[in-house]
Amino acid sequence: MRVMTICCAATFLMLCSLQGHSQFFVGAEGGLNMNYLTTSNASEPFTNYVGMRGWNIGVPIGYQFFDWLAVEATPTYIKKNYDIVRTGFLTGVYQKNYNTYLQLPVNFRFSFGGEALRGFVDLGGYAAYWQSGRIKGTEANILNEVDTAYETVNPTSILGENNGYSYNQKYTFDNAKDRRLEFGLIAGAGVSYEFLETYTVYLEGRYYRAMTDQQKNYETSQAPRYNDNFGLVLGCTVKIKQIISLFKK
């Protein structure tokens, strides 16, 4: 949390120090995303990692150098969820992982097109802090003899042999295992429309690729785990100097 605060403050001061405040802008955005945990399941037979939907909201702050180039930072609250699904005889066992990150993307925006309607491409990087998590799922209750379904003949899955139990609880972080700081790259493309020479609305497809493992190296032959996040964002920005001028009139 402290890292995110320092990064946001430093970015804000950097942008404020630039000349030509007529091109300083701020706004709001929100959208939906699909997150995947990319990893190898070679050591985990009958296990699939499945993407899950999430959402995000952010506050874009930026500076327009030219009509084709801007720099932008967007403090963001983002959900990066994924599902662990067991297959074969373990069918029915699963765990949904709901993870919340505080994220700070910083990117350059390259735009092209007409005066009002323009296309753009975003390229940059981000830092994120894994703030909290929640796990929800079903496991086979193999240790509880009272809950064991002995009467099942020739069960087709472990939940037919052993009754399952469900859980829904806050994820407890392990300092020796979990890496809560995440760094990665950003790529995006979209369209924007400016009106009244002050407001710009935009729709963007965005991809966040983590470059750091979600876990620390706490065991040998460990398979790295990376978040891959695909999103669609709708936002609006406002040019600050034009708004100030309206209030002065």
C-alpha positions in Angstrom: 0.0 0.0 0.0 2.8 2.4 0.9 4.6 1.6 -2.4 1.4 2.5 -4.4 1.0 5.8 -2.5 4.6 6.9 -3.2 4.3 5.9 -6.8 1.0 7.8 -7.3 2.4 10.9 -5.5 5.6 10.9 -7.6 3.7 10.5 -10.8 1.4 13.4 -9.9 4.2 15.7 -9.1 6.1 14.8 -12.3 3.0 15.6 -14.4 2.3 18.9 -12.6 5.9 20.1 -13.1 5.6 19.9 -16.9 5.0 23.1 -19.0 1.9 23.9 -20.9 -0.9 23.0 -18.4 -3.5 23.4 -21.1 -2.8 19.7 -22.0 -3.0 18.4 -18.4 -6.0 16.0 -18.1 -7.7 13.8 -15.5 -10.6 11.5 -15.7 -12.3 8.2 -14.6 -12.6 4.8 -16.2 -14.0 1.4 -15.5 -14.4 -1.9 -17.2 -14.5 -5.7 -17.2 -11.6 -8.1 -17.6 -10.7 -11.8 -18.0 -7.7 -13.0 -16.0 -5.7 -16.2 -16.5 -3.0 -17.7 -14.2 -0.4 -18.9 -16.7 1.6 -21.8 -15.2 2.7 -25.3 -15.9 0.5 -28.1 -14.4 2.9 -30.9 -15.2 3.3 -31.6 -11.5 -0.4 -31.3 -10.8 -2.2 -34.1 -12.7 -5.9 -33.7 -13.4 -5.7 -30.0 -12.8 -6.7 -27.1 -15.1 -6.2 -23.4 -14.5 -9.2 -21.6 -15.9 -9.7 -17.8 -16.5 -12.3 -15.9 -14.6 -14.0 -12.5 -15.1 -13.2 -9.5 -13.0 -13.6 -5.7 -13.1 -11.5 -2.6 -12.5 -11.9 1.1 -11.9 -9.2 3.8 -12.3 -8.4 7.5 -12.4 -6.3 8.4 -15.5 -4.0 11.4 -15.0 -1.9 12.5 -18.0 -0.2 15.1 -20.0 -0.6 15.7 -23.8 2.8 16.6 -25.3 1.5 16.7 -28.9 -1.7 15.7 -30.6 -0.1 12.3 -31.3 1.8 11.7 -28.0 0.7 11.7 -24.3 2.0 10.1 -21.1 -0.6 8.7 -18.6 -0.7 7.2 -15.2 -3.8 5.5 -13.9 -4.1 4.4 -10.2 -6.4 1.4 -10.5 -8.4 -1.0 -8.3 -8.5 -4.3 -10.2 -9.7 -7.8 -9.6 -7.5 -10.6 -11.0 -9.5 -13.8 -10.5 -8.9 -17.4 -11.7 -10.3 -20.9 -11.1 -8.5 -24.2 -10.3 -10.6 -27.0 -11.7 -9.9 -30.7 -11.2 -10.6 -33.3 -13.9 -10.9 -37.1 -14.3 -11.7 -38.9 -11.0 -11.3 -35.6 -9.2 -14.1 -33.9 -11.2 -16.2 -31.7 -8.9 -13.3 -30.5 -6.9 -12.4 -26.8 -7.6 -11.2 -23.6 -6.0 -12.1 -20.1 -7.2 -9.6 -17.4 -6.4 -10.7 -13.8 -6.1 -7.7 -11.5 -5.9 -7.7 -7.7 -5.5 -4.7 -5.6 -6.6 -3.9 -1.9 -6.3 -2.2 -1.2 -9.6 -0.3 1.8 -11.1 0.1 1.6 -14.9 2.3 4.2 -16.6 2.2 4.3 -20.4 2.8 6.4 -23.5 -0.2 6.9 -25.7 0.3 7.2 -29.4 -2.7 8.5 -31.3 -3.7 9.1 -34.9 -6.7 10.2 -36.9 -8.8 13.3 -37.2 -9.5 16.2 -35.0 -12.2 14.6 -32.9 -12.3 10.9 -33.7 -9.0 9.2 -33.2 -7.4 5.9 -32.7 -4.6 5.2 -30.2 -2.1 2.6 -29.0 -0.9 2.4 -25.4 2.5 0.9 -24.4 4.1 0.9 -20.9 4.5 -0.9 -17.7 2.9 -1.2 -14.3 3.5 -2.0 -10.6 0.8 -3.6 -8.5 0.3 -4.7 -4.9 -1.7 -7.8 -4.1 -4.0 -6.3 -1.4 -6.4 -9.1 -0.6 -7.8 -12.5 -1.7 -10.7 -14.8 -1.1 -11.0 -18.5 -1.9 -14.2 -20.4 -2.6 -14.5 -24.1 -3.5 -15.2 -27.7 -2.8 -12.9 -30.5 -1.6 -13.4 -34.2 -0.9 -13.8 -34.8 2.9 -11.4 -37.8 2.9 -10.4 -37.4 6.6 -13.9 -37.3 8.1 -15.1 -40.9 8.5 -18.6 -39.7 9.5 -18.9 -37.9 6.2 -17.6 -40.7 4.0 -20.1 -42.2 1.5 -19.2 -45.9 2.0 -22.5 -46.9 0.5 -21.5 -45.6 -3.0 -20.8 -48.6 -5.3 -18.2 -48.1 -8.1 -18.1 -44.3 -7.7 -17.2 -42.3 -10.9 -15.6 -39.5 -9.0 -14.0 -38.8 -5.6 -17.1 -36.9 -4.5 -19.0 -40.1 -5.1 -16.6 -42.0 -2.8 -16.2 -39.2 -0.2 -18.7 -36.5 0.5 -17.5 -33.1 -0.3 -17.4 -30.0 1.9 -17.5 -26.4 0.6 -15.6 -23.4 1.9 -15.7 -19.6 1.3 -13.1 -17.7 3.3 -10.6 -14.9 3.2 -7.2 -15.9 1.8 -4.4 -15.8 4.4 -1.1 -14.6 3.0 2.1 -16.6 3.7 5.1 -14.3 3.8 7.4 -17.1 2.9 5.4 -18.1 -0.2 3.3 -15.2 -1.6 4.9 -12.4 -3.6 2.6 -9.5 -3.2 4.4 -7.0 -5.4 3.8 -7.5 -9.1 5.5 -5.8 -12.1 4.5 -6.2 -15.7 3.9 -4.7 -19.1 0.9 -3.0 -20.7 -0.3 -3.0 -24.3 -3.6 -1.5 -25.4 -5.5 -0.1 -28.4 -8.7 1.8 -28.8 -10.7 4.8 -30.1 -11.4 8.2 -28.6 -13.8 11.1 -29.4 -13.2 14.6 -28.2 -16.1 17.1 -27.9 -16.5 20.7 -26.7 -12.7 20.9 -27.0 -12.6 19.7 -23.3 -13.9 16.2 -22.9 -12.6 13.0 -24.4 -14.4 9.6 -24.1 -12.6 6.4 -25.1 -13.0 2.7 -25.4 -9.9 0.6 -25.1 -8.9 -3.1 -25.2 -6.1 -3.6 -22.8 -3.6 -6.4 -21.9 -1.6 -6.6 -18.7 1.2 -9.2 -18.6 2.9 -9.9 -15.3 6.7 -10.4 -15.5 7.1 -11.4 -11.8 6.1 -14.8 -10.4 3.0 -14.7 -8.1 5.0 -16.9 -5.6 8.5 -16.6 -4.1 11.0 -19.4 -4.7 10.1 -21.5 -1.7 10.7 -25.0 -3.2 12.8 -26.7 -5.8 11.5 -27.3 -9.4 8.8 -24.7 -8.8 6.6 -23.8 -11.7 6.2 -20.0 -12.0 2.7 -18.4 -12.0 2.0 -15.3 -13.9 -1.2 -13.2 -14.2 -2.4 -12.5 -17.8 -5.2 -10.0 -17.8 -7.3 -9.0 -20.8 -9.8 -6.1 -20.4 -12.2 -3.7 -22.0 -12.3 -0.2 -20.5 -14.6 2.7 -21.0 -13.5 6.1 -19.8 -13.7 9.9 -20.0 -11.0 12.5 -19.4 -11.2 16.3 -19.0 -8.7 19.0 -19.9 -8.0 20.9 -16.7 -7.2 24.3 -18.1 -10.4 24.5 -20.1 -12.5 23.6 -17.0 -10.7 26.3 -15.0 -11.4 28.8 -17.8 -15.1 28.0 -17.7 -15.3 28.8 -14.0 -13.5 32.1 -14.5 -16.0 33.3 -17.0 
